[in-house]
């Protein structure tokens, strides 16, 4: 059941809520928020809250800087790591121009529009994201180091795995915030972890990815650790991915269950994602460091699909019933989840609308030398990914020109700064490691 503004006001009054964080993302996926005193909430629901869009990367120019935040009551949650006395509430927001017109940089709104297009086709969709991250020690001043908190590996237990208690604490916090934790474990890299939550509707899942990331950051910090969602923080260890799992249902039937014919609706959907995979890469893998991850440790480099095979870009995991799904393995946790989930769904829809035939599966281990002969590759660098996306008719149809221009301009600046840095390692630490 959806919450209303009055529901939230009643809750605030009855539960000693003193502060309300109004959260949103810039177009690059960086989380932002403003905190208001709870007594201001009635005014915020009625009139929104104005902020300076020119100070948010990729949003507005100085001469037209005012934007309005509108909290979504259905995203209300209490932050469980904040004090129980004088509680802190958080809601995600949509963004409009002062005249009430939609703001083009509101990526949450873009995902909502794609979800409506899915529904208009008579389809229902659920999405789940598997978000990997690293936990690092901090120094005597509380600053992050590159020393992983442990030397465990995939599915290891204590004493190799030192993250059990922190993952447990994170799972309890997630549960308190309305997410449903499913699995948590040590991942392949030293200090690398994964915590998965139950799939949901596309918009809720994107919101939940941001909730998960902020929760992990907060709880790691309270334990004297630093959580990093940088795609490849350690050169000799596994990269961190954000695999996107997606199910489609029509008339109660999961389209990914059983055999998938090349000319079926599910086949067309997968074909659309494969056809646009190169164009999506600038969004799925948005920083220079993202490209250090491809081609090893189960991070795909080539455009192909099959069942179960983890070397493929798209795979259909072994599952039954409602859990039948496709898994796109290229995205990483540096991405903007609203843009990425929206663009993946739009690519699949394009495949359905154009009735693209699904190519034959590739049942080879593509991490072996020469196994990928004849297959098209994902872009090898962020520069290449920007070029491909900027020339894409599909991306131009999906995203406003102003958003595209600002997104690619920012990424190009990242490339230039990374390539010309006097000390590349120091640049990467300041602009990727410490902020992702």
C-alpha positions as CSV (number, residue, x, y, z in Angstrom):
1,X,0.0,0.0,0.0
2,X,1.4,3.4,-1.0
3,X,2.0,6.0,1.7
4,X,0.5,9.5,1.4
5,X,1.9,12.8,2.6
6,X,-0.6,12.7,5.5
7,X,0.6,9.2,6.4
8,X,4.2,10.6,6.7
9,X,3.1,13.6,8.7
10,X,1.2,11.4,11.2
11,X,4.2,9.1,11.5
12,X,6.6,12.1,12.2
13,X,4.3,13.3,14.9
14,X,3.9,9.9,16.6
15,X,7.6,8.7,16.4
16,X,9.8,11.6,17.5
17,X,11.2,12.3,14.0
18,X,13.2,15.6,14.1
19,X,15.1,15.6,10.8
20,X,14.0,14.6,7.3
21,X,16.6,14.0,4.6
22,X,15.4,14.7,1.1
23,X,17.7,12.6,-1.2
24,X,18.3,12.6,-4.9
25,X,21.0,11.8,-7.5
26,X,22.9,13.9,-10.0
27,X,23.0,12.5,-13.5
28,X,26.1,10.6,-12.7
29,X,24.6,8.7,-9.8
30,X,26.2,10.6,-7.0
31,X,23.8,10.8,-4.1
32,X,22.9,14.2,-2.7
33,X,20.6,15.3,0.1
34,X,19.3,18.3,2.1
35,X,18.1,17.9,5.7
36,X,15.0,19.8,6.9
37,X,13.5,20.1,10.4
38,X,10.4,17.9,10.6
39,X,8.2,20.9,11.4
40,X,9.0,22.1,7.8
41,X,7.6,19.0,6.2
42,X,4.0,20.2,5.6
43,X,5.4,23.1,3.6
44,X,7.8,20.8,1.7
45,X,4.9,18.5,0.7
46,X,2.8,21.4,-0.5
47,X,5.4,23.6,-2.2
48,X,8.5,21.5,-2.6
49,X,11.9,22.8,-1.6
50,X,14.1,25.0,-3.9
51,X,17.8,24.4,-4.4
52,X,20.6,25.6,-6.5
53,X,20.8,23.3,-9.5
54,X,23.9,25.0,-10.9
55,X,25.9,23.6,-7.9
56,X,25.0,20.0,-8.8
57,X,27.2,18.3,-11.5
58,X,25.3,18.0,-14.8
59,X,22.2,19.9,-13.8
60,X,21.7,23.6,-14.6
61,X,23.5,26.8,-15.6
62,X,23.9,29.6,-13.2
63,X,21.5,31.9,-15.0
64,X,18.6,29.3,-14.7
65,X,19.6,27.5,-11.5
66,X,16.5,27.1,-9.4
67,X,15.1,23.6,-9.1
68,X,12.4,22.1,-6.9
69,X,12.6,18.8,-4.9
70,X,9.4,16.9,-4.3
71,X,9.6,14.0,-1.8
72,X,8.1,10.7,-2.7
73,X,6.1,9.6,0.4
74,X,6.3,6.0,-0.6
75,X,10.1,6.0,-0.1
76,X,10.0,7.0,3.5
77,X,12.3,5.2,5.9
78,X,14.0,5.8,9.2
79,X,17.8,5.7,9.2
80,X,18.5,3.0,11.9
81,X,22.1,4.0,12.5
82,X,21.0,7.5,13.6
83,X,19.9,8.1,17.3
84,X,16.5,6.7,18.3
85,X,15.8,10.0,20.1
86,X,15.2,12.8,17.6
87,X,15.0,10.3,14.7
88,X,16.2,10.9,11.1
89,X,13.8,10.1,8.3
90,X,14.8,9.9,4.6
91,X,12.7,10.2,1.4
92,X,13.8,10.1,-2.2
93,X,12.7,13.0,-4.4
94,X,11.7,13.8,-7.9
95,X,12.8,17.1,-9.4
96,X,10.9,19.8,-11.4
97,X,11.5,23.2,-12.8
98,X,10.0,26.1,-10.8
99,X,7.0,26.2,-13.1
100,X,6.2,22.6,-12.3
101,X,7.4,21.1,-15.6
102,X,9.6,18.0,-15.4
103,X,13.3,18.5,-15.1
104,X,15.2,16.7,-17.8
105,X,18.0,15.7,-15.5
106,X,15.7,13.9,-13.1
107,X,16.9,10.4,-13.9
108,X,14.4,8.9,-11.5
109,X,11.7,10.3,-13.7
110,X,13.3,8.8,-16.8
111,X,13.2,5.3,-15.2
112,X,9.5,5.9,-14.3
113,X,8.7,6.8,-18.0
114,X,10.4,3.6,-19.2
115,X,8.5,1.5,-16.7
116,X,5.3,3.0,-18.0
117,X,6.2,2.0,-21.5
118,X,6.8,-1.6,-20.3
119,X,3.3,-1.6,-18.7
120,X,1.8,-0.2,-21.9
121,X,3.0,-3.3,-23.7
122,X,1.1,-5.5,-21.3
123,X,4.3,-6.6,-19.6
124,X,5.3,-6.5,-15.9
125,X,8.9,-6.3,-14.9
126,X,11.0,-7.0,-11.8
127,X,14.6,-6.1,-11.3
128,X,17.3,-7.2,-8.9
129,X,20.8,-5.9,-8.5
130,X,23.8,-7.7,-7.0
131,X,26.2,-5.0,-5.7
132,X,29.7,-6.0,-4.8
133,X,32.0,-3.8,-2.7
134,X,35.3,-3.7,-0.8
135,X,36.0,-3.0,2.9
136,X,39.3,-1.3,3.7
137,X,41.1,-0.4,6.9
138,X,41.5,3.3,7.9
139,X,44.6,4.9,9.3
140,X,45.1,6.5,12.7
141,X,43.3,9.7,11.5
142,X,40.3,7.8,10.1
143,X,41.4,8.2,6.5
144,X,40.9,5.3,4.0
145,X,43.8,3.1,3.1
146,X,44.1,0.5,0.3
147,X,44.6,-2.2,2.9
148,X,41.7,-4.7,2.7
149,X,40.1,-5.6,6.0
150,X,40.9,-9.3,5.4
151,X,42.4,-11.8,3.0
152,X,39.4,-14.0,2.5
153,X,38.1,-15.4,-0.8
154,X,34.9,-16.5,-2.4
155,X,32.5,-17.9,0.3
156,X,35.2,-18.1,2.9
157,X,34.4,-18.2,6.6
158,X,36.2,-16.7,9.7
159,X,39.0,-16.3,10.4
160,X,39.8,-15.6,6.7
161,X,36.5,-13.7,6.4
162,X,36.5,-10.8,8.9
163,X,33.3,-9.2,7.5
164,X,30.6,-11.5,9.0
165,X,29.6,-9.2,11.8
166,X,29.5,-6.1,9.6
167,X,27.4,-7.8,6.9
168,X,25.1,-9.0,9.7
169,X,24.7,-5.4,10.9
170,X,24.1,-4.1,7.4
171,X,21.5,-6.8,6.8
172,X,19.6,-5.8,10.0
173,X,19.7,-2.1,9.0
174,X,18.4,-3.0,5.5
175,X,15.6,-5.0,7.0
176,X,14.7,-2.0,9.2
177,X,14.6,0.2,6.1
178,X,12.2,-2.0,4.2
179,X,14.7,-3.9,2.0
180,X,14.6,-7.7,2.2
181,X,18.1,-9.1,2.4
182,X,18.5,-12.4,0.6
183,X,22.2,-13.4,0.6
184,X,25.4,-12.1,2.0
185,X,28.9,-13.5,1.6
186,X,32.5,-12.9,1.2
187,X,33.4,-12.4,-2.5
188,X,36.5,-13.4,-4.4
189,X,38.8,-10.4,-3.6
190,X,40.5,-9.7,-0.4
191,X,38.1,-7.6,1.6
192,X,35.4,-7.9,-1.0
193,X,31.8,-8.6,0.0
194,X,28.3,-8.9,-1.5
195,X,24.9,-8.4,0.0
196,X,21.8,-9.0,-2.2
197,X,18.2,-7.9,-1.6
198,X,14.9,-9.1,-3.0
199,X,14.0,-8.0,-6.5
200,X,11.2,-5.4,-7.0
201,X,9.7,-3.1,-9.5
202,X,12.4,-1.1,-11.5
203,X,12.0,2.2,-9.6
204,X,12.0,0.7,-6.2
205,X,15.1,-1.4,-7.0
206,X,17.0,1.6,-8.2
207,X,16.0,3.4,-5.0
208,X,17.1,0.3,-3.0
209,X,20.5,0.3,-4.7
210,X,21.1,3.8,-3.4
211,X,19.8,2.8,0.0
212,X,22.1,-0.2,0.1
213,X,25.2,1.8,-0.8
214,X,24.5,4.6,1.7
215,X,23.8,2.0,4.4
216,X,27.0,0.1,3.7
217,X,29.0,3.3,3.8
218,X,27.5,4.5,7.1
219,X,27.9,1.1,8.9
220,X,31.4,0.6,7.6
221,X,32.4,4.0,8.8
222,X,30.9,3.4,12.3
223,X,33.1,0.3,12.5
224,X,36.3,2.2,11.6
225,X,36.3,0.9,8.0
226,X,35.9,2.4,4.5
227,X,33.5,0.9,2.0
228,X,34.5,1.4,-1.7
229,X,32.3,0.8,-4.7
230,X,35.1,1.6,-7.1
231,X,34.9,-1.0,-9.9
232,X,38.6,-2.1,-9.6
233,X,40.2,-0.8,-6.4
234,X,43.0,-3.4,-6.3
235,X,44.9,-4.3,-9.4
236,X,45.6,-7.9,-8.3
237,X,42.1,-8.7,-7.0
238,X,38.6,-9.1,-8.5
239,X,36.7,-6.2,-9.7
240,X,33.3,-5.2,-8.2
241,X,30.2,-5.6,-10.5
242,X,26.6,-4.7,-10.2
243,X,24.9,-7.5,-12.1
244,X,21.4,-6.6,-13.1
245,X,18.8,-9.4,-13.1
246,X,15.5,-8.8,-14.9
247,X,12.3,-10.8,-15.3
248,X,9.4,-10.2,-17.7
249,X,5.9,-11.5,-17.2
250,X,2.9,-11.4,-19.5
251,X,-0.5,-12.7,-18.3
252,X,1.2,-14.3,-15.3
253,X,3.8,-16.2,-17.3
254,X,7.5,-15.6,-16.9
255,X,8.9,-15.1,-20.4
256,X,12.3,-16.4,-19.4
257,X,11.0,-19.8,-18.2
258,X,11.9,-22.8,-20.3
259,X,13.4,-22.7,-23.8
260,X,13.6,-19.3,-25.5
261,X,13.0,-19.2,-29.2
262,X,15.0,-16.7,-31.3
263,X,11.7,-15.1,-32.5
264,X,10.0,-15.1,-29.1
265,X,9.2,-12.0,-27.1
266,X,11.9,-12.9,-24.5
267,X,14.3,-13.6,-27.4
268,X,13.7,-10.2,-28.9
269,X,14.2,-8.6,-25.5
270,X,17.6,-10.2,-25.0
271,X,18.5,-9.4,-28.6
272,X,17.8,-5.7,-28.0
273,X,20.1,-5.6,-25.0
274,X,22.9,-7.3,-27.0
275,X,22.3,-5.0,-30.0
276,X,22.8,-1.9,-27.8
277,X,25.4,-3.3,-25.4
278,X,28.2,-1.2,-26.7
279,X,26.1,2.0,-26.6
280,X,25.0,1.3,-23.0
281,X,28.6,0.8,-21.7
282,X,29.3,4.5,-21.1
283,X,26.4,4.4,-18.6
284,X,26.9,0.9,-17.2
285,X,30.7,1.6,-16.7
286,X,31.0,5.3,-16.2
287,X,34.6,5.9,-14.9
288,X,38.1,5.2,-16.4
289,X,38.7,2.6,-13.7
290,X,35.6,0.6,-14.9
291,X,37.5,-0.8,-17.9
292,X,40.2,-2.4,-15.7
293,X,37.6,-4.9,-14.6
294,X,36.6,-6.3,-18.0
295,X,37.9,-9.6,-19.2
296,X,38.8,-11.3,-15.9
297,X,37.3,-12.6,-12.7
298,X,33.8,-13.2,-14.3
299,X,33.6,-9.7,-15.8
300,X,32.6,-10.1,-19.4
301,X,34.4,-8.3,-22.4
302,X,32.5,-9.8,-25.3
303,X,28.9,-9.4,-26.5
304,X,27.2,-12.8,-26.3
305,X,24.8,-14.8,-24.2
306,X,24.2,-18.3,-23.0
307,X,22.7,-20.2,-20.0
308,X,24.6,-20.3,-16.7
309,X,28.0,-19.4,-18.3
310,X,29.6,-16.6,-16.3
311,X,31.9,-15.5,-19.0
312,X,29.0,-14.2,-21.1
313,X,27.6,-10.6,-21.1
314,X,24.1,-11.9,-20.7
315,X,23.4,-15.3,-19.1
316,X,20.2,-17.1,-18.0
317,X,20.9,-18.4,-14.5
318,X,19.7,-21.8,-13.5
319,X,16.3,-21.1,-11.8
320,X,12.7,-22.0,-11.9
321,X,9.3,-20.3,-11.6
322,X,9.3,-16.6,-10.6
323,X,13.1,-16.6,-10.4
324,X,13.7,-17.3,-14.1
325,X,15.5,-14.2,-15.4
326,X,18.3,-12.7,-17.5
327,X,21.4,-11.4,-15.9
328,X,23.4,-8.6,-17.5
329,X,26.9,-8.8,-16.1
330,X,28.7,-5.7,-17.3
331,X,27.4,-2.9,-15.1
332,X,29.5,-1.8,-12.1
333,X,28.4,0.0,-8.9
334,X,29.8,3.3,-10.0
335,X,26.8,3.7,-12.3
336,X,23.6,5.7,-11.9
337,X,21.1,2.9,-11.2
338,X,18.1,4.9,-12.6
339,X,19.8,5.6,-15.9
340,X,21.2,2.1,-16.2
341,X,18.1,0.1,-15.4
342,X,16.0,2.5,-17.6
343,X,18.3,2.1,-20.6
344,X,18.6,-1.7,-20.2
345,X,14.8,-1.9,-20.2
346,X,14.5,0.5,-23.2
347,X,17.1,-1.6,-25.1
348,X,15.0,-4.7,-24.5
349,X,11.8,-2.9,-25.6
350,X,13.5,-1.8,-28.7
351,X,14.4,-5.4,-29.5
352,X,10.7,-6.4,-29.0
353,X,9.4,-3.5,-31.1
354,X,11.9,-4.2,-34.0
355,X,11.5,-8.0,-33.5
356,X,15.3,-8.5,-33.4
357,X,16.1,-12.2,-33.6
358,X,18.1,-13.7,-30.7
359,X,21.5,-14.9,-32.0
360,X,22.7,-18.4,-31.1
361,X,24.1,-18.9,-27.6
362,X,27.9,-19.0,-27.2
363,X,28.7,-22.0,-25.0
364,X,32.5,-21.3,-24.5
365,X,34.6,-20.0,-21.7
366,X,35.4,-16.5,-23.1
367,X,38.1,-16.0,-20.5
368,X,40.3,-18.5,-22.3
369,X,42.6,-17.2,-25.0
370,X,41.2,-17.2,-28.5
371,X,37.8,-18.5,-27.3
372,X,36.1,-15.2,-28.3
373,X,37.2,-15.3,-31.9
374,X,34.5,-13.6,-34.1
375,X,32.7,-11.9,-31.2
376,X,32.2,-8.2,-30.9
377,X,33.8,-6.6,-27.9
378,X,32.5,-4.0,-25.4
379,X,34.5,-0.7,-25.6
380,X,38.0,-1.1,-24.2
381,X,38.2,2.3,-22.6
382,X,35.8,5.0,-21.4
383,X,36.9,7.2,-24.3
384,X,35.7,4.6,-26.8
385,X,32.5,4.1,-24.8
386,X,31.7,7.8,-24.9
387,X,32.3,7.9,-28.7
388,X,30.0,4.9,-29.3
389,X,27.2,6.3,-27.1
390,X,27.5,9.8,-28.5
391,X,27.0,8.5,-32.0
392,X,24.0,6.2,-31.0
393,X,20.6,7.0,-32.4
394,X,19.1,4.8,-29.7
395,X,20.7,6.9,-26.9
396,X,19.7,10.1,-28.6
397,X,16.1,8.9,-28.8
398,X,16.1,7.9,-25.1
399,X,17.8,10.8,-23.4
400,X,17.4,14.6,-23.7
401,X,20.2,16.3,-25.6
402,X,21.2,18.5,-22.7
403,X,21.6,15.4,-20.4
404,X,23.7,13.6,-23.1
405,X,25.9,16.6,-23.6
406,X,26.6,17.2,-20.0
407,X,27.1,13.5,-19.3
408,X,29.6,13.0,-22.1
409,X,31.3,16.3,-21.4
410,X,31.9,15.3,-17.8
411,X,33.2,11.9,-18.7
412,X,35.5,13.3,-21.3
413,X,36.9,15.6,-18.7
414,X,37.5,12.5,-16.5
415,X,39.4,10.9,-19.3
416,X,41.6,13.9,-20.0
417,X,42.4,14.3,-16.3
418,X,43.1,10.7,-15.8
419,X,45.4,10.5,-18.9
420,X,47.3,13.7,-18.1
421,X,47.7,13.3,-14.3
422,X,51.2,13.7,-13.1
423,X,50.5,10.9,-10.6
424,X,47.8,8.7,-12.0
425,X,47.5,6.7,-8.8
426,X,47.0,9.8,-6.7
427,X,44.4,11.1,-9.2
428,X,42.5,7.9,-9.2
429,X,42.5,7.8,-5.3
430,X,41.1,11.4,-5.1
431,X,38.5,11.2,-8.0
432,X,37.4,7.5,-7.8
433,X,38.4,5.7,-4.7
434,X,37.4,8.3,-2.2
435,X,34.1,9.3,-3.9
436,X,32.7,5.9,-5.1
